[in-house]
Amino acid sequence: MTNRPASPGMTAVDICVCTYRRPYLEQTLRSLAALELPAALRARVIVADNDSGPSARELVEAMAKELPFELRYVHCPASNISLARNACLDAAEGDFLAFIDDDSTVSPQWLARLVEMATDSGADAVLGPVRAAYPPSAPAWMRRGDFHSTGPVRVGGEIRTGYSGNVLLARASAHVKGRRFNLALGRSGGEDTEYFSQLHRSGGKIAYAPDAVAYEPVTDERARFSWLAKRRFRSGQTHGRLLASRHRALPQACLAAAKAAFSFGAAVVFAAIAHRRNRQALRGVMHAGVVSGLLGLREIRLYGDDPAKGQTHAA
């Protein structure tokens, strides 16, 4: 099925969901079906299935009968999240493209708030907050410290990088057009950090829409210190690799090592206060990851099984 061009005065948005063996995808699509869109805003959903076999096709085809807008399925069989993201970029035809994770749901005004901020600010990319939904079984320190929610980090008053769990891209932007996610990072993660960092360095503007909320449930697997530590270390590796591309590695590695030592020392100081202790420890792990990235050590793998050979297929 092809996407019909928007009528004059209409704004068209492609909402992209990259998925890999995630049953929660049904809840994600149902939340998109409940979006409250202004009359001048039209949406289409693209699901990029990153499994070696078309495991999500049946669900997507069933949901297509229930959604109030067009739903397109794209098969990208390589267990590489960058390949799936790039397939979405290639399949998009609207004025804007939005990414939302396959284990998240969105607020009814989510898309309208993203587009509103993009229009008002003229930004090339607009981020929204991802709020963690903790189960009662999650450790008290984790719920108190809210370690899983995601929001932008400002440096000198501006946002210099982003994330793909809740973002809108202006497709006509010179900083977006032709830009793709790095396939080499498609299994370790960090591909979105690199993408948005490069977008910013090329002159692109990143804005933030605080009311464009997405919600992400924290599963039992993720409600562990070890899972958080692995993510922080990988994030540090990505940051270190980006630093190494612009600065001398050794001085930066020494600085990151000093920050790691300070953070681990602070964790000892706050030993009796669990959420503060663990926050400092995770900062230390992140800075250790920066050292690893600066020294060019291999990035840890977070996504997918062994990749299957094949081309991207659209349906």
C-alpha positions in Angstrom: 0.0 0.0 0.0 1.4 3.4 -0.9 1.0 6.5 1.2 -1.5 9.0 -0.2 -0.1 12.6 -0.4 -1.5 14.9 2.2 -4.1 17.4 1.2 -3.1 21.1 0.9 -2.7 22.5 4.3 -2.3 19.1 5.9 0.8 17.9 7.8 1.7 14.3 7.3 3.7 12.3 9.8 5.1 8.8 9.6 5.3 7.1 13.0 8.0 4.5 12.9 8.3 1.5 15.3 11.3 -0.8 15.1 10.5 -4.2 16.6 12.3 -7.4 17.5 10.3 -10.3 18.9 8.3 -7.9 21.2 4.8 -9.0 22.1 4.3 -5.5 23.7 4.1 -4.2 20.2 0.3 -4.7 20.3 0.0 -2.2 23.3 2.2 0.2 21.4 0.0 0.2 18.3 -3.2 0.4 20.4 -1.8 3.6 22.1 -1.1 5.0 18.7 -4.6 4.2 17.6 -5.9 6.4 20.5 -3.9 9.5 19.4 -5.9 12.7 19.3 -4.9 14.4 16.2 -5.8 18.0 15.0 -7.8 18.1 11.8 -4.7 19.3 9.9 -2.5 16.4 11.0 -2.5 13.0 9.3 -0.5 10.0 10.5 0.7 6.8 9.1 2.5 4.0 11.0 5.5 2.0 9.7 6.6 -1.1 11.6 10.1 -2.3 10.8 10.5 -6.0 11.9 14.2 -6.7 12.7 13.8 -10.4 13.3 15.3 -13.0 10.9 11.8 -14.2 10.1 8.7 -12.0 9.7 7.6 -12.7 13.3 5.6 -9.5 13.6 3.8 -9.6 10.3 0.7 -11.5 11.6 0.2 -9.1 14.5 0.7 -6.0 12.3 -1.7 -7.3 9.6 -4.3 -8.0 12.3 -3.9 -4.6 13.9 -4.1 -2.9 10.5 -7.9 -3.6 10.6 -8.3 -1.8 13.9 -6.1 1.3 13.5 -7.7 4.5 12.2 -4.8 5.2 9.8 -2.6 3.3 7.4 -0.2 0.7 8.8 2.8 -0.5 6.8 5.0 -3.5 7.5 8.7 -3.6 6.5 10.9 -6.6 7.1 14.6 -6.0 7.8 16.0 -9.4 8.6 19.4 -8.7 10.1 19.0 -8.3 13.9 20.5 -4.8 13.6 18.5 -1.9 15.0 20.3 0.6 12.7 19.1 -1.3 9.7 15.6 -1.1 10.9 15.8 2.6 11.7 17.3 3.2 8.2 14.5 1.2 6.6 12.0 3.5 8.3 13.9 6.6 7.1 13.8 5.1 3.5 10.1 4.2 3.7 8.9 7.6 5.2 7.1 10.0 2.9 5.5 12.5 5.3 6.6 16.0 6.3 7.8 14.6 9.6 9.0 11.2 10.9 8.6 10.1 14.5 10.3 7.2 16.3 8.7 5.4 19.2 10.0 2.2 20.8 8.1 -1.1 20.5 7.9 -1.4 24.3 6.4 2.0 24.9 3.0 3.6 24.8 2.2 7.3 24.2 -0.1 9.9 25.6 -3.1 10.9 23.4 -1.5 14.4 22.7 2.0 12.9 22.0 2.2 13.5 18.3 0.4 16.8 18.3 2.8 18.2 20.9 5.9 17.0 19.0 4.7 18.6 15.7 3.6 21.8 17.5 7.1 22.2 19.0 8.8 21.5 15.7 6.6 24.1 13.9 7.0 26.7 16.6 10.8 26.2 17.0 11.9 25.4 13.5 14.0 22.6 15.0 15.3 19.7 12.9 14.6 17.2 15.7 12.3 17.3 18.7 12.7 15.1 21.7 9.9 14.1 24.1 10.3 12.5 27.6 10.2 8.8 28.2 8.8 8.1 31.6 9.5 4.8 33.3 6.6 2.8 34.7 8.0 0.7 37.6 6.3 -2.5 38.8 5.8 -2.9 42.6 8.5 -5.6 42.5 11.2 -3.0 41.4 13.7 -2.2 44.2 12.7 0.8 46.3 16.0 2.6 45.5 15.3 2.2 41.8 11.8 3.7 42.0 12.9 6.5 44.3 15.8 7.5 42.0 13.9 6.9 38.7 16.9 5.5 36.9 15.1 4.4 33.7 13.3 7.6 32.6 14.9 9.5 29.7 15.1 13.2 28.9 17.5 15.5 27.2 20.7 16.8 28.6 21.5 20.4 28.1 25.1 21.7 27.8 25.5 25.4 27.7 21.7 25.8 27.4 21.4 23.7 24.3 20.7 20.0 23.5 23.6 18.5 21.7 22.5 14.9 21.3 19.3 12.8 21.6 17.7 9.4 21.7 15.3 7.5 19.4 12.8 6.3 22.0 10.7 9.5 21.5 11.7 11.9 18.8 10.3 13.7 15.7 12.5 14.5 12.7 11.8 17.2 10.0 12.3 15.2 6.8 13.0 18.2 4.7 15.8 19.4 6.9 19.2 19.5 5.3 20.6 18.0 8.6 18.2 15.1 8.4 17.9 14.4 4.7 20.3 11.6 3.7 21.6 11.0 7.2 21.5 7.4 8.3 22.2 5.4 11.5 25.5 3.7 11.7 25.2 -0.1 10.9 28.3 -0.8 12.9 26.5 0.2 16.1 23.3 -1.6 15.3 24.0 -4.4 17.7 26.0 -2.7 20.5 23.7 0.4 20.7 24.7 4.0 20.7 23.6 4.5 17.1 21.0 7.1 18.1 23.5 9.1 20.3 25.9 9.2 17.3 23.1 10.2 14.9 21.9 13.1 16.9 25.4 14.2 17.9 26.4 14.4 14.3 23.1 16.2 13.4 23.9 18.8 16.0 27.5 19.2 15.0 26.4 19.8 11.4 24.3 22.7 12.5 21.0 21.1 13.3 18.8 22.2 16.1 17.3 19.8 18.7 14.3 21.0 20.7 12.3 19.4 23.5 8.5 19.0 23.9 7.9 18.2 27.6 4.3 17.4 27.1 4.9 14.8 24.3 5.1 11.9 26.8 5.9 8.3 26.1 5.7 5.6 28.8 8.0 2.6 29.1 7.4 -0.3 31.4 10.3 -1.5 33.4 10.4 -5.3 33.2 11.9 -7.6 35.8 14.9 -8.1 33.6 15.6 -4.3 33.5 14.8 -3.8 37.2 18.4 -4.8 38.2 21.5 -2.9 38.9 23.5 -5.1 36.5 21.2 -4.2 33.6 21.6 -0.5 34.4 25.4 -0.9 34.7 25.6 -2.6 31.3 23.6 0.2 29.7 25.6 3.0 31.3 28.9 1.3 30.3 27.8 1.1 26.7 26.6 4.7 26.8 30.0 5.7 28.0 31.7 3.7 25.3 29.7 5.5 22.6 30.5 8.9 24.2 34.2 8.0 24.4 34.3 6.9 20.8 32.7 10.3 19.7 35.2 12.2 21.9 38.1 10.3 20.3 37.0 11.4 16.8 37.4 15.1 17.9 40.1 15.1 20.6 43.3 13.4 21.6 42.4 10.2 23.3 44.9 9.9 26.1 44.1 13.3 27.9 40.4 12.6 27.6 40.9 9.0 28.9 42.8 10.4 31.9 40.0 12.9 32.6 37.3 10.2 32.3 39.3 7.9 34.6 39.5 10.6 37.2 35.8 11.2 37.0 35.2 7.5 37.4 37.4 7.4 40.5 35.6 10.4 42.0 32.1 8.8 41.3 33.1 5.5 42.9 34.5 7.4 45.9 31.2 9.3 46.2 29.3 5.9 46.1 31.3 4.9 49.1 30.4 8.1 50.9 26.7 7.5 50.2 26.9 3.8 51.1 24.0 4.0 53.5 21.6 5.8 51.0 20.9 3.3 48.4 19.5 5.4 45.5 22.4 8.0 45.9 25.0 5.3 46.3 23.8 3.5 43.1 23.5 6.7 41.1 27.2 7.6 41.9 28.3 4.0 41.1 26.5 4.1 37.8 28.2 7.4 36.9 31.5 5.7 37.7 30.5 2.8 35.4 29.6 5.3 32.6 32.9 7.1 32.9 34.7 3.7 32.8 32.9 3.1 29.6 34.2 6.5 28.3 37.7 5.3 29.0 37.0 2.1 27.1 35.6 3.9 24.1 38.5 6.4 24.0 41.0 3.5 24.0 39.1 1.8 21.2 38.0 -1.3 23.0 35.3 -3.4 21.4 31.8 -2.2 22.3 29.5 -4.6 24.2 26.6 -6.2 22.3 23.1 -5.4 23.5 20.8 -6.3 20.7 19.9 -9.2 18.5 21.1 -12.8 17.9 23.5 -13.7 15.1 22.4 -11.7 12.1 20.7 -13.4 9.3 21.7 -12.6 5.7 19.1 -10.9 3.6 17.8 -7.7 2.1 15.1 -5.4 3.4 11.6 -6.3 2.2 8.6 -4.1 2.3 4.9 -5.1 2.4 
